Amino acid sequence: MSLLEMAVLLLGARAPRILTGMRDLKGISRMRKIIITDLTRFQNPEIVCTAGTDTKSGACLRPMPYLRTEECERLKILPGAILSGEFIPQKGLSGPHQEDARYSKLTFEGPSSSEEFRGALEAGLHDSVEDGFDIKLKSGQKYVPVGHSVARSIITLSVDPHSIQIIEDRYNPGKTKIHFVDSSGSKFRYLSITDLGFHRYADSHRAAKDLVRLNAFIKNQREAYIRLGLSRAWNNGTVNGYWMQANGVYTFPEFFEGIRSHK
């Protein structure tokens, strides 16, 4: 006799109502709201990678499979957007990308407030890159070696806005890189920016004066947060690693309007 059959036998006439309630409770437990903290590009422009903070638990979730760009635009997904849906953590994950979660029934609930967005960012806050990725880095090291044990692939850093500099990738016009100093004093230079908004802005504002304007804006803000992510494993011919990339650069109290749109 199965457990279900035993339950029906013991519960009698109450069984259908109670078992239905149990199924409903299971469904409710999967429904979550997340505030989008990461919206990043791929070489394939038809898909984007998103990640967000669960508004109740503070956990970081990465909806999988990746969203199509047209669906992202239909749902009005931008950093700070609140999405509801069913999110089920994927099983058997390896490496640092423990945030992957299958999703369904995605719905745009509206934009978060500035304080809600700040809270979503700070849910993943770490004192330094080394602290966030549980590693001792050599000077200039921009990757976590495959095989190194690390429990996450995205962290938030609070950095001095004056330490940030956005530059154009000299080898790939239209793409940008970032220099910054974390709170431990460690310097990071020429990290790729995968932030979709930055990519679109740089692609359509290639004049040097536009990046000067952007850098001046950042330095005039009181606070800056960087969402630092790790790529999927990639071997560049010398190192097999998870490579650091800036998933998002956010400032308070103001944000740069030319970056946070789908235009």
C-alpha positions in Angstrom: 0.0 0.0 0.0 1.4 3.4 -1.0 1.7 6.3 1.4 -1.0 8.1 -0.5 -3.4 5.2 -0.1 -2.6 5.0 3.6 -3.4 8.7 4.0 -6.7 8.3 2.2 -7.6 5.3 4.4 -6.7 7.2 7.7 -8.3 10.5 6.7 -11.5 9.1 5.3 -13.9 11.8 3.9 -11.5 14.6 4.8 -8.7 13.2 2.6 -9.6 15.0 -0.7 -9.8 18.4 1.0 -6.6 18.0 3.1 -4.5 16.5 0.3 -5.6 19.3 -2.0 -4.6 21.8 0.6 -1.2 20.1 0.9 -0.7 20.4 -2.9 -1.7 24.0 -2.8 0.7 24.7 0.1 3.5 23.1 -1.9 2.6 25.4 -4.9 2.5 28.5 -2.7 5.9 27.7 -1.3 7.4 27.9 -4.8 5.9 31.3 -5.5 8.4 34.1 -4.9 9.0 37.7 -5.6 12.5 38.8 -6.6 14.0 42.2 -7.2 16.2 42.2 -10.3 19.8 43.1 -9.5 21.6 41.8 -12.6 20.7 42.1 -16.3 23.6 41.0 -18.4 24.3 40.5 -22.1 25.6 37.6 -24.1 27.4 37.5 -27.5 24.1 36.1 -28.7 21.8 39.2 -28.5 18.7 37.1 -28.5 19.1 36.1 -24.9 20.0 37.8 -21.6 21.0 36.6 -18.1 19.1 37.9 -15.1 19.5 37.4 -11.4 17.6 38.8 -8.4 17.1 38.8 -4.7 14.3 36.9 -3.1 12.3 39.6 -1.2 11.7 37.3 1.8 14.8 35.1 2.2 17.4 37.5 0.6 18.7 34.6 -1.5 20.0 35.3 -4.9 18.2 33.5 -7.8 19.2 33.2 -11.4 16.2 32.3 -13.6 17.1 29.4 -15.9 16.9 28.8 -18.8 18.1 32.3 -19.9 15.3 34.7 -20.9 14.9 35.8 -24.5 15.6 39.5 -25.0 12.1 40.0 -26.4 10.5 38.4 -23.3 12.7 40.6 -21.1 11.5 43.7 -22.9 7.9 42.5 -22.8 8.1 42.0 -19.0 9.8 45.4 -18.7 12.7 43.7 -16.8 15.3 46.3 -15.8 17.4 46.4 -12.6 15.1 47.2 -9.7 12.1 45.4 -11.4 10.0 43.2 -9.1 9.1 39.9 -10.7 6.8 37.2 -9.2 6.8 33.6 -10.3 7.6 30.0 -9.4 11.3 29.5 -8.8 12.6 26.0 -8.1 16.3 25.7 -7.3 18.0 23.3 -9.7 19.5 20.1 -8.3 22.9 18.7 -8.8 24.6 22.0 -9.4 28.4 22.1 -9.4 30.9 25.0 -9.2 30.0 28.4 -7.9 26.8 28.9 -9.9 24.5 27.7 -7.1 21.9 30.4 -7.8 20.4 28.7 -10.8 16.6 28.1 -10.5 14.0 26.9 -13.0 11.1 29.4 -13.4 7.5 29.6 -14.7 4.6 32.1 -14.6 6.8 35.2 -14.6 4.9 38.4 -14.0 6.1 42.0 -13.8 4.9 43.5 -10.5 6.3 47.0 -11.0 9.5 48.8 -10.1 11.0 48.6 -6.6 11.6 51.8 -4.6 15.2 53.1 -4.2 15.4 51.7 -0.7 14.0 48.3 -1.7 16.6 48.1 -4.5 19.4 49.1 -2.2 18.2 46.3 0.2 18.2 43.8 -2.6 21.8 44.8 -3.5 23.0 44.7 0.1 21.5 41.2 0.7 24.6 39.9 -1.2 27.1 42.4 0.3 30.6 41.3 1.1 33.6 43.3 2.5 35.9 42.5 -0.4 36.3 40.3 -3.5 38.4 37.8 -1.6 35.8 37.6 1.2 33.0 37.1 -1.3 34.7 34.4 -3.3 36.5 32.7 -0.4 39.9 33.0 -2.0 43.3 34.7 -1.6 44.1 36.5 -4.9 47.4 37.3 -6.4 48.0 40.8 -7.6 46.1 41.3 -10.9 44.3 37.9 -10.6 40.8 38.2 -12.2 39.5 34.6 -11.9 38.7 31.8 -9.5 40.3 28.6 -10.6 38.0 25.7 -11.6 38.1 23.3 -8.6 38.3 26.0 -6.0 35.4 25.7 -3.6 33.2 28.7 -3.6 29.5 28.9 -2.7 28.3 31.7 -4.9 28.9 33.2 -8.3 27.6 36.8 -7.7 28.4 39.2 -4.9 27.8 42.9 -4.1 30.6 45.3 -3.3 30.2 48.7 -1.9 33.0 50.8 -3.4 34.1 54.4 -3.3 32.6 56.1 -6.4 35.9 57.9 -6.9 37.7 54.6 -7.4 35.5 53.6 -10.4 36.6 54.3 -14.0 34.7 53.1 -17.0 36.9 52.8 -20.2 36.3 51.5 -23.7 37.7 48.2 -24.6 40.5 49.2 -27.0 40.3 45.8 -28.7 36.5 45.7 -28.9 35.0 49.1 -29.7 31.5 49.4 -28.3 32.4 47.3 -25.2 33.5 48.6 -21.9 35.8 47.7 -19.0 36.0 48.9 -15.4 38.7 49.8 -12.9 37.8 49.9 -9.2 39.2 49.5 -5.7 37.3 47.3 -3.2 37.0 48.2 0.5 40.2 46.1 1.4 42.2 48.3 -0.9 42.7 45.7 -3.6 42.8 47.1 -7.1 41.0 45.5 -10.0 41.7 46.7 -13.6 40.3 46.0 -17.0 37.4 43.8 -15.8 34.7 43.2 -18.5 31.4 44.9 -18.0 28.5 42.6 -18.9 25.8 45.0 -17.6 23.4 45.2 -20.6 22.7 48.9 -20.0 26.3 49.8 -20.0 26.9 47.8 -23.2 24.0 49.5 -25.1 25.1 52.9 -23.9 28.8 52.4 -24.9 27.7 51.0 -28.3 25.7 54.1 -29.1 27.9 56.7 -27.4 31.4 56.0 -28.7 32.7 59.5 -28.4 35.3 60.0 -25.7 33.3 62.8 -24.2 30.4 60.4 -23.4 32.5 58.2 -21.2 34.0 61.3 -19.5 30.4 62.4 -18.8 29.5 59.0 -17.4 32.6 58.8 -15.2 32.0 62.3 -13.9 28.4 61.4 -13.0 29.5 58.3 -11.0 32.2 60.2 -9.1 29.5 62.8 -8.1 27.4 60.2 -6.4 27.5 59.4 -2.6 27.5 55.7 -3.0 28.3 53.0 -5.6 27.7 49.3 -5.7 29.1 46.8 -8.0 27.5 43.4 -8.7 30.6 41.2 -9.4 29.9 37.9 -11.1 31.8 34.9 -12.2 31.5 33.5 -15.7 30.9 29.9 -16.5 34.1 27.9 -16.6 36.3 29.0 -19.5 39.9 28.0 -20.4 41.8 30.8 -22.1 44.6 28.5 -23.1 46.5 29.3 -19.9 44.0 29.2 -17.1 40.8 27.2 -16.6 38.7 29.5 -14.5 35.6 31.3 -13.6 36.3 34.9 -14.8 35.2 38.0 -12.9 32.9 40.4 -14.6 30.9 43.5 -13.6 27.2 42.4 -13.9 26.0 45.8 -12.7 27.2 49.2 -11.5 24.7 51.2 -9.4 24.9 54.6 -7.8 22.9 56.4 -5.1 21.1 58.7 -4.7 20.9 59.1 -8.5 21.2 56.7 -11.4 22.4 57.4 -14.9 19.2 57.5 -17.0 20.9 56.8 -20.3 21.8 53.3 -19.0 18.6 52.1 -17.3 16.3 51.6 -20.3 15.6 49.3 -23.2 16.1 52.0 -25.8 
